[in-house]
C-alpha cells in the first residue's frame, strides 16, 4: 500500500510524461490563489502538507486534463497512476511550475520578508517580490534575482551578510523542488472497493457534497457516460441564468427517471 515518497520535481516530471493522470470523476480545480500561496509557504518551511493517494490499475479509465499545460497531449507507453486524493495540491504545483500560467494567476515571494502572496501589479513592480514560477521554471536564476536586487538598491553590494542571507532564501525557494510527499498506492481492480476508498478520502478536506459523491459513484460504474454529460448540463443551465448546484440536478435527474416516486425518495441516491 505504501509507495516511495515523491519529490515535487518528480511529480511534475510524472505529470509531464503522462505517468500520473486525473480520473474523470475528480471534480474541477477549485483552489484560489491564497490557498496556493499557503501551500507554497508550508513547503518552503518544510511543514507537512498531506499525502498523495494513487491507484495502480490495469482497468480502462477515462481521464481528464489538469488545468495546466504540463502533460498536455502526453501519451505514456504504460498505465499511468490514477490520482484518487491530492488533486488540488498536484494541480496547484503544476500551475506554479508551468511557465504558461497567466501572470495574474501566479504566486510571488518577498525575499526580504519571506512571505508568499497572490500576484498583484503593485507588488510585482517592487523588486523585493519575485515571480515564483519564473524561478522554479528556470526562466531566471538565483544570481539573476540577486543582481536585480542590487541594481534596485534593495541590497548593498558591499553588505555581504544580507547578500548571503537573501541568497540562502533563494536557494531554499529552489529547493522546494526536493520537498517530498508521502505516497500511498492502491493496487486493486475491484471498482466497488476503489469507489468506497475514493468516497471516504474525499469526504474530508474541502468537503464534497453528497451529490458529488453520488455522481462519483455512478461515474466509476459508467465511465465516460456520466461526468461529461452532467457537466454540459450544468454549463447549459448557467448559460440560461440558472445557477443550480450538483445536488439539485442529481435530484431532478433521479425524479425524471422515477416519476412515480415522491420527491423525498430522491434523497436515497445521495446516501
Buried (B, 14 or more C-beta within 10 A) or exposed (E): EEBEEBBBBBBBBBBBBBBBBBBBBBBEBEBEBEBBBBBBBBBBEEEEBBBBBBBBBEBEBBBBEBBBBBBEEBEBEEBBBBBBBBBBBBBBBBBBBBBEBEEEBBBBBBBBEBEBBBBEEEEBEBBBBBBBBBBBBEEBEBEBBBBBBBEEEBBEEEEEEBBEEBBEBBEEBBEBBEBEBBBBBBEBEEBEEBBEBBBEBBEEEEEBBBBBBBBBBBBBEEBEEBBEEBBEBBEEBEEEEEEEEBBEBBBBBBBEEEEEEEEEEBEEBBE
